Amino acid sequence: MSDAITADGLVKRYGDVTALDGLSFSVPAGTVLALLGPNGAGKTTTVRVLTTLLRPDEGRATVAGCDVVREAARLRALIGLSGQYAAVDEHLTGTENLEMVGRLYHLGARRSKARARELLERFDLADAADRPVKGYSGGMRRRIDLAGALVADPPVLFLDEPSTGLDPRARAALWDTVSEIVAGGTTLLLTTQYMEEADRLADRVLVVDHGRAIAEGTADELKDRVGGNRIELTVADAAQLDAAEEALAWVAVGALRTAPESQRITVPVTDGPEALRQALDRLAAAGVRVRDIGLRRPTLDDVYLTLTGRRASGAERPVAEATR
């Protein structure tokens, strides 16, 4: 399988700030790579370099077989981009926005109109096609922006924080749409702060921090890196935390983590179901009353926290803010 995206030693600086520090990775054609990282990690800068909006100071990158610097004009006809904020003209209707994008791609008036109709139907926006976008909801604006990125039916698509600001229902609907697009063979590079989004959509995950790649693999591979199963429980009485820890130490394969304020204990284990049975027996024998208990696998949020030391939150700062 050939690579649709390659990045080799990318460096990008803004004065004293190094946004990308030798970043390298590749994305095989027809697959999805999720780029994760804390605020200011370089995710948006990476997307802007790969979509020809920024020139790297060092390194080389290709997308759809085109060098992002030397063949930038040719490359722009082969990619679609949906940024953190919907890039639509709110004074135009949904149809007019998509037709305008089609003309910018030199599709011609007839093909632009036909493509606009197709995408409005696909994104469940046909009923709002003739309404100005300024009256659209947040979810509708994100859908019309994503539709715009697909007008030219690009083989490579970039989505930078696509579901930021959406409510859970709109986010789930957007994920379904993206899954359909990828199933058609489109290569996707996705940046996100939502761990569930990466888990749901990505074939592979690349974690970046300070402009460098610090981990890469499938979601399951990264979760295994953090550790195996764990038992999480909440005791009913804070006075029983010590007794619970003593009982659970017999089934743990590492250090227990206790949060006294929430009366919660996390216990790393290997054989999950058997360890859970033993934990329940020992807690009962010690007379510890449990409010809640369950067997959990690590999440991508755990991976993120372990690798970067920070939890995911918010969206990456715009470049203008990062360079101040």
C-alpha positions as CSV (number, residue, x, y, z in Angstrom):
1,M,0.0,0.0,0.0
2,S,1.5,3.3,-1.1
3,D,1.6,6.3,1.2
4,A,-0.8,9.2,0.5
5,I,0.9,11.5,3.0
6,T,4.5,11.6,4.1
7,A,6.3,14.0,6.4
8,D,10.0,13.8,6.8
9,G,11.8,16.0,9.4
10,L,9.3,18.9,9.3
11,V,10.5,22.0,11.2
12,K,8.5,25.2,11.5
13,R,9.5,28.1,13.7
14,Y,7.7,31.3,14.7
15,G,10.4,33.5,16.1
16,D,11.6,31.8,19.2
17,V,8.8,29.3,19.2
18,T,9.4,26.0,17.5
19,A,6.0,24.6,16.4
20,L,7.4,21.6,14.6
21,D,10.6,20.0,15.6
22,G,11.6,17.3,13.1
23,L,8.2,15.7,12.8
24,S,8.1,12.6,10.6
25,F,5.2,10.2,9.8
26,S,3.3,8.6,6.9
27,V,-0.3,7.8,6.2
28,P,-1.0,4.8,3.8
29,A,-3.6,5.5,1.1
30,G,-7.2,4.8,2.2
31,T,-6.5,4.9,5.9
32,V,-7.2,7.4,8.7
33,L,-4.5,8.9,11.0
34,A,-5.6,10.8,14.1
35,L,-3.1,13.4,15.3
36,L,-3.4,13.9,19.0
37,G,-1.6,16.3,21.3
38,P,-2.1,19.0,23.9
39,N,-2.6,22.7,23.1
40,G,0.3,24.1,21.1
41,A,1.7,20.6,20.2
42,G,1.9,21.5,16.5
43,K,-1.2,19.7,15.2
44,T,-2.7,22.7,13.3
45,T,0.7,23.8,12.1
46,T,1.2,20.3,10.6
47,V,-2.1,20.5,8.8
48,R,-1.3,23.9,7.4
49,V,2.1,22.7,6.1
50,L,0.6,19.6,4.5
51,T,-2.2,21.7,2.9
52,T,0.3,24.3,1.4
53,L,-0.9,27.1,3.7
54,L,2.6,27.3,5.4
55,R,6.0,26.6,4.1
56,P,8.2,24.4,6.4
57,D,11.5,25.9,7.4
58,E,13.1,22.4,7.1
59,G,12.2,18.9,6.0
60,R,10.0,17.7,3.2
61,A,6.4,16.5,2.8
62,T,4.3,15.0,0.0
63,V,0.6,14.6,-0.3
64,A,-1.1,12.6,-3.0
65,G,2.3,12.2,-4.6
66,C,2.9,16.0,-4.8
67,D,5.6,17.9,-2.9
68,V,3.9,20.4,-0.7
69,V,6.3,23.2,-1.6
70,R,7.4,22.6,-5.2
71,E,4.0,21.3,-6.4
72,A,1.7,23.3,-4.2
73,A,-0.6,24.6,-7.0
74,R,-1.2,21.1,-8.3
75,L,-1.7,19.7,-4.9
76,R,-4.5,22.1,-4.0
77,A,-6.7,20.5,-6.6
78,L,-6.2,17.1,-4.9
79,I,-7.1,17.8,-1.3
80,G,-10.0,18.9,0.9
81,L,-9.7,20.8,4.1
82,S,-12.1,21.5,6.9
83,G,-10.6,23.7,9.6
84,Q,-11.4,24.3,13.3
85,Y,-13.9,27.0,12.3
86,A,-16.4,26.6,9.5
87,A,-15.0,28.5,6.4
88,V,-18.3,29.5,4.9
89,D,-19.9,32.8,3.8
90,E,-22.8,33.2,6.1
91,H,-24.5,35.7,3.8
92,L,-24.7,33.0,1.0
93,T,-27.1,30.1,1.0
94,G,-25.9,26.5,1.4
95,T,-26.2,26.0,-2.3
96,E,-24.3,29.1,-3.2
97,N,-21.5,28.3,-0.8
98,L,-20.9,24.9,-2.4
99,E,-21.3,26.2,-6.0
100,M,-18.7,28.9,-5.2
101,V,-16.3,26.2,-4.0
102,G,-16.9,24.2,-7.1
103,R,-16.0,27.2,-9.3
104,L,-12.9,27.8,-7.3
105,Y,-11.9,24.2,-8.1
106,H,-12.6,25.0,-11.8
107,L,-15.4,22.4,-12.0
108,G,-17.5,24.6,-14.2
109,A,-21.0,26.0,-13.5
110,R,-23.0,22.8,-14.5
111,R,-20.8,20.4,-12.5
112,S,-20.6,22.8,-9.5
113,K,-24.4,22.9,-9.4
114,A,-24.8,19.2,-9.7
115,R,-22.1,18.6,-7.0
116,A,-23.8,21.1,-4.7
117,R,-27.1,19.2,-5.0
118,E,-25.4,15.8,-4.4
119,L,-23.6,17.0,-1.2
120,L,-26.6,18.9,0.2
121,E,-28.6,15.6,0.0
122,R,-25.7,13.6,1.4
123,F,-25.3,15.8,4.4
124,D,-29.0,16.1,5.1
125,L,-29.1,19.8,4.2
126,A,-31.4,19.8,1.2
127,D,-34.2,21.4,3.2
128,A,-31.9,24.3,4.1
129,A,-30.2,24.6,0.7
130,D,-31.7,28.0,-0.1
131,R,-31.4,29.5,3.3
132,P,-28.5,31.8,4.2
133,V,-25.9,30.0,6.3
134,K,-26.1,32.6,9.0
135,G,-29.3,31.0,10.1
136,Y,-27.7,27.5,10.3
137,S,-27.1,25.8,13.7
138,G,-23.5,24.9,14.7
139,G,-23.9,21.3,13.5
140,M,-25.3,22.4,10.2
141,R,-22.4,24.8,9.7
142,R,-19.9,22.1,10.3
143,R,-21.7,19.8,7.8
144,I,-21.8,22.5,5.1
145,D,-18.1,23.2,5.7
146,L,-17.3,19.4,5.4
147,A,-19.4,19.3,2.3
148,G,-17.3,22.1,0.9
149,A,-14.1,20.2,1.5
150,L,-15.6,17.3,-0.6
151,V,-16.8,19.3,-3.6
152,A,-13.9,18.2,-5.8
153,D,-14.1,14.6,-4.5
154,P,-10.5,14.8,-3.2
155,P,-8.5,11.6,-2.6
156,V,-7.0,13.1,0.6
157,L,-8.9,15.0,3.2
158,F,-7.7,17.0,6.2
159,L,-10.1,17.6,9.2
160,D,-8.7,19.9,11.9
161,E,-10.8,19.6,15.1
162,P,-13.9,18.8,13.0
163,S,-16.3,18.4,15.9
164,T,-15.2,21.2,18.2
165,G,-18.2,23.0,19.7
166,L,-20.8,20.4,18.6
167,D,-23.2,18.8,20.9
168,P,-23.0,15.0,21.4
169,R,-25.8,14.3,18.9
170,A,-24.3,16.5,16.1
171,R,-20.8,15.0,16.9
172,A,-22.1,11.4,16.5
173,A,-23.8,12.4,13.2
174,L,-20.6,13.9,11.9
175,W,-18.7,10.8,12.8
176,D,-21.1,8.7,10.8
177,T,-20.6,10.9,7.8
178,V,-16.8,10.8,8.1
179,S,-16.9,7.0,8.4
180,E,-18.9,6.8,5.1
181,I,-16.4,9.1,3.3
182,V,-13.5,7.0,4.5
183,A,-15.3,3.8,3.5
184,G,-15.2,5.1,-0.1
185,G,-11.4,5.1,-0.1
186,T,-10.5,8.6,1.0
187,T,-7.3,9.1,3.0
188,L,-7.9,11.2,6.1
189,L,-5.7,13.0,8.5
190,L,-7.7,14.1,11.5
191,T,-6.6,16.3,14.4
192,T,-8.8,16.1,17.5
193,Q,-9.0,16.7,21.2
194,Y,-11.7,14.1,21.6
195,M,-10.2,10.7,22.5
196,E,-13.5,9.0,21.6
197,E,-13.3,10.5,18.2
198,A,-9.9,9.1,17.5
199,D,-10.9,5.7,18.9
200,R,-13.9,5.7,16.6
201,L,-12.4,6.9,13.3
202,A,-8.7,6.3,13.2
203,D,-6.7,3.3,11.9
204,R,-3.7,4.6,13.6
205,V,-3.0,7.3,16.2
206,L,0.0,9.6,16.3
207,V,0.6,11.5,19.6
208,V,2.6,14.7,19.3
209,D,4.0,17.0,21.9
210,H,6.2,20.1,21.4
211,G,6.2,19.5,17.7
212,R,7.6,16.0,18.0
213,A,6.1,12.5,17.6
214,I,6.2,10.7,20.9
215,A,4.1,7.6,20.2
216,E,2.4,6.0,17.3
217,G,0.2,2.9,16.8
218,T,-3.3,1.6,16.7
219,A,-5.6,2.6,19.5
220,D,-5.3,-0.9,21.1
221,E,-1.4,-0.8,20.8
222,L,-1.3,2.5,22.6
223,K,-3.7,1.3,25.3
224,D,-1.5,-1.8,25.8
225,R,1.4,0.5,26.3
226,V,-0.3,2.2,29.2
227,G,-1.1,-1.1,30.8
228,G,-3.6,-3.9,30.9
229,N,-6.9,-4.0,32.7
230,R,-7.7,-2.2,35.9
231,I,-10.3,-2.5,38.6
232,E,-11.9,0.8,39.6
233,L,-14.1,1.0,42.7
234,T,-15.6,3.6,45.0
235,V,-16.0,2.7,48.6
236,A,-19.2,3.8,50.4
237,D,-17.3,5.0,53.5
238,A,-14.0,7.1,53.3
239,A,-13.0,5.6,56.7
240,Q,-12.7,2.2,54.9
241,L,-10.2,3.3,52.3
242,D,-7.2,1.9,54.2
243,A,-8.9,-1.5,54.7
244,A,-9.9,-1.5,51.0
245,E,-6.3,-0.8,49.9
246,E,-5.0,-3.6,52.1
247,A,-7.5,-6.1,50.7
248,L,-6.9,-5.1,47.1
249,A,-3.1,-5.2,47.3
250,W,-3.3,-9.0,47.0
251,V,-4.7,-8.8,43.5
252,A,-2.8,-5.7,42.2
253,V,0.1,-6.1,39.8
254,G,1.4,-2.6,40.4
255,A,0.9,0.4,42.6
256,L,-2.7,1.3,43.6
257,R,-3.9,4.8,42.9
258,T,-6.2,6.3,45.5
259,A,-8.2,9.5,45.3
260,P,-9.4,10.2,48.8
261,E,-11.7,13.1,47.8
262,S,-13.8,10.8,45.6
263,Q,-13.2,7.6,47.7
264,R,-12.0,5.9,44.5
265,I,-9.2,3.3,44.1
266,T,-7.7,2.1,40.8
267,V,-6.1,-1.3,40.9
268,P,-3.9,-2.5,38.0
269,V,-4.5,-6.2,37.2
270,T,-3.6,-8.9,34.7
271,D,-6.3,-11.5,34.5
272,G,-9.2,-9.1,34.7
273,P,-12.3,-11.3,35.4
274,E,-10.5,-13.6,37.9
275,A,-8.9,-10.5,39.6
276,L,-12.3,-8.9,39.9
277,R,-13.8,-12.0,41.5
278,Q,-10.9,-12.2,44.0
279,A,-11.2,-8.4,44.7
280,L,-14.9,-8.8,45.5
281,D,-14.2,-11.8,47.8
282,R,-11.4,-10.0,49.7
283,L,-13.4,-6.8,50.1
284,A,-16.4,-8.7,51.4
285,A,-14.1,-10.6,53.9
286,A,-12.7,-7.3,55.1
287,G,-16.2,-5.9,55.5
288,V,-15.6,-3.1,53.1
289,R,-18.8,-1.7,51.6
290,V,-18.5,-0.8,47.9
291,R,-20.7,1.8,46.2
292,D,-19.4,1.0,42.6
293,I,-16.9,-1.4,41.1
294,G,-16.0,-2.4,37.6
295,L,-13.3,-3.8,35.3
296,R,-11.9,-1.2,32.9
297,R,-9.6,-1.1,29.9
298,P,-7.3,1.9,29.4
299,T,-8.8,4.6,27.2
300,L,-7.1,6.9,24.8
301,D,-7.5,9.6,27.4
302,D,-5.4,7.4,29.7
303,V,-2.8,7.1,26.9
304,Y,-2.8,10.8,26.3
305,L,-2.4,11.6,30.0
306,T,0.4,9.1,30.5
307,L,2.4,10.2,27.4
308,T,1.9,14.0,27.7
309,G,1.2,14.4,31.4
310,R,-1.9,16.5,30.5
311,R,-5.5,15.7,29.8
312,A,-7.0,16.6,26.5
313,S,-9.1,19.8,26.6
314,G,-10.0,22.6,24.3
315,A,-8.6,23.3,20.9
316,E,-5.2,24.2,19.8
317,R,-4.5,27.9,19.7
318,P,-4.5,29.6,16.3
319,V,-1.1,30.2,14.8
320,A,-1.4,34.0,15.3
321,E,-1.9,33.5,19.0
322,A,0.9,30.9,19.2
323,T,3.4,33.4,17.7
324,R,2.7,36.3,20.1
